[in-house]
Amino acid sequence: MVAVVLNGFLTGLILQIAIGPVFFFILNISLQRTLVDGWLAVIGVTLADYIFIALAILGVGKLLENPRVKFTLGIISSLVLVLFGLFMMIWTDSSHPISGPNPPIASSPLSSFISAFLLTLSSPLTIVFWTSLFATKAIEKGYVQHQLTCFGIFAGLATPVFLGSSVTLLSLLRTSISLPLLKLLNIAVGGLLIIYGVIRLGKIVMNTGAVEKTNPFSDPG
């Protein structure tokens, strides 16, 4: 069981290295708000990850392999990224700064938790990835149900360890960064989320078009 725990945690850390939009969103919260905001955002991401892992273990990922379902969820998740990015670029609440040498823009722990949670949930096809990973481990390592569950728990544990460490470090560095630069970072991260969303949307549309062209039995409607 120790080998399963280590394998799960190391796999989770490797996945964390593949930095994506959620990481940059958390980075932005850590630099612009408080350490509490950052950690609540990490908890939000972790909770969403464990929901995905639990659903994957239950086999829900198989249902999401349907092409129409994948297309619909892919479009929705891409649009959510774009909307998150637009919201960050357009709206910056600086009406109630917190006192300090370099105050955060606005502390809102509940907002930090919910926004990070929803952003992570905006990619439900992650369940398919976890399902494939569990299937691979079951074949390669011979893991049974309780071992896959243990593997998933410790793979998910890598999220708060990695993101929590990043949040704590960035919060310590925040006081050395000027407020105008923090606001500029807010716009930059918003733009990055939009780019991620547009690229994901483009790939989904192109892949769907390619499949329809090569499949003579595809539904023309």
N, C-alpha and C positions, 0 to 999 in steps of 0.2 A: 504493500500500500504506500510505502514511502516513495517508491519509484513513481507511482501514479501521481502523487502530490507534487513531486519535483517536476515531473514532465508537464503537468498542468500549469504550474506557476511559470516555468520557463517558456512554455508555449505562449502564455498570456503576455509575458514581457516582450517576446519577439513581435507579437501582434501590436503592442503599444508603440514599438519603434516605427511601425508604418504610420507615420503621423498624417492625420487627416483634418477635416474641417472642425471636428469637435475639439481637438487639441488646441487649435488656434483660438477657438471661441473661449475655452477655459483660460488660455493664456491672457486673453483680453480682459476677462473678468478679474483675474488675479492682479493685473497691473492697474486697472481702473477703479476697483472697489476694495473691499477689505479682505483679510485672510478668512474671515467667517464666510463671506460670499464665495470665495474660491473653493473652500472645502465643501460647502453645501452644493455647489455646482458639480464637484467631484462625486458627491453622494448621489446626485441626480443621474449622472452618467453611469455610475456603478449599478444603480437600481435598474436602469434600462438594460444594461448589459446582462444582468442576471435574469431579467424577464426573457430576453432573447435566448439565453442559454437554457432556461427551463423549458421554453416552448420547443427548442430544438431537441432536447432530450425526450420530450413527449411525442416527437415526431411531426409536429405542426409544419416543419419546414418542407415536408413532402407535398403538402397542399399548396404551398407557394411556388412550386416548380411549374405549375400550369402557366403556359406562355401569356395568356390574357391577364392573369392575376399579376404576374411579374411585370408586364408592361404597365398596367394601371398603377401598381405600387411604385414602380420606378419613376413614372411621371409625377406622381404626387410628392414623392420624397425629394425629387429635384426641384420642384416648385417651392417646397417648404424651405429648402436651402436658400433659394433666391429671395424669398420673402424675408427670411431672417436677416440676410445680408442687407437688403434695402432698408429694413427697419433700423438696423445698426447705423447705417450711413446717414439716414435722414433725421433720426431722433437721438439726441444726446441730452439727457436730463442733468442739468448742472444747477438746478434751482435750489438744491439743499445740500451743498457740500459739507463734508465732515471736517471738523477742525483738525489741524495737523500741519506739519511742514510742507507736505505736498498732498492735499486732501484728495480722496477718491471722488469720482464724479458724482455718484449717488449710491449709497449702500442700500440694497434691497435683497436680503438673504432669501426670502421666499421666491422672488423673481429670478434670482440666480439659480436656485434649485430647479424651478419649473422650466425655465428656458433651456438649461442644459439637458434636462430629462427629455423634453419634447424634441430637441434637436437630435438627440441620440435615437429616439424612437422614430424619427423621420426616415430612417432607412430600415424598414422591416425586413427587407430581403437579406439582412444580416443573419436572420434565422436560417436561411438556406446555407449560408457559409458555415455556421456552427453545425448544422446537420451533416454537411459533407465532412467536416473535421472529425466529428464524433464517429461517423461511419468509417473513416480512414483509420482512426485509432482502434476501433473494434476489430478491423481486419488485420492491421499490422501488428498490434500489441495483444490482440485477443481479449480486449477489455469487455467485461460483462456490464450489466446495467448499473450496479452500485459503483463500479470502478469509473464508468463514464460520468456518473454524477459527481464523484469525488474529483475527477479530472476537471469537470466544468466549474466546480466551486473554486478551485485554486487557480484556474485560468482566469476567472473573473476577478479574483483577488488581486491580480497584477494591475488592474485598472486603478484602484485607490492608492496602491503603493507607488506606481509611476506618476500618476497625475497629482497625487497628494504631495509628493516630493517636489514636483515642478511648481505647484501652487505656492508652497511654503517658501521656496527659493525666490520666486518671482515677487512675492509679497515683500520680502526683505529688500529687494532691489527697487521697489516702486518709489521710495522716497528720493531716490537719486535721479528720477526721470521727471522732466518738467510736465506740467499739466497740458500745455499745447501739444506736446509730443504724444501724450496719452490720448488726447482727442483725435490726433492724426492716426494713431494706431487703431482707434475705434473704426475710423473710415476704412483703413487698410484691411482690417479683418472682415468688415462687412463686404468689401469688394472681393475678397478672397472667397467668401462663402458663395457669392453670386457666381464667380468663375467656376467653382466646383459644381454648383447646380447646373449651370449652362452646359459644361462639358459632359456631365452625367446625362443630361437630357439629350444632348446631341448623340451620344453613344447609343442610348436606348432607341432613338428614332432610326439611326443608321442600321443598327443590328436588326431591328424589326423589319425594316425595308429589305435588307439582304435576305432574311429568312423567307419573306413572302415571295421574293423573286426566284429563289431556288426551290420553293415548295410548290409543285403544280397543283396540290390539293388544298392550298390555303384558301380561306374564305375571302372572296373579293369584296364582300360587304364589311 
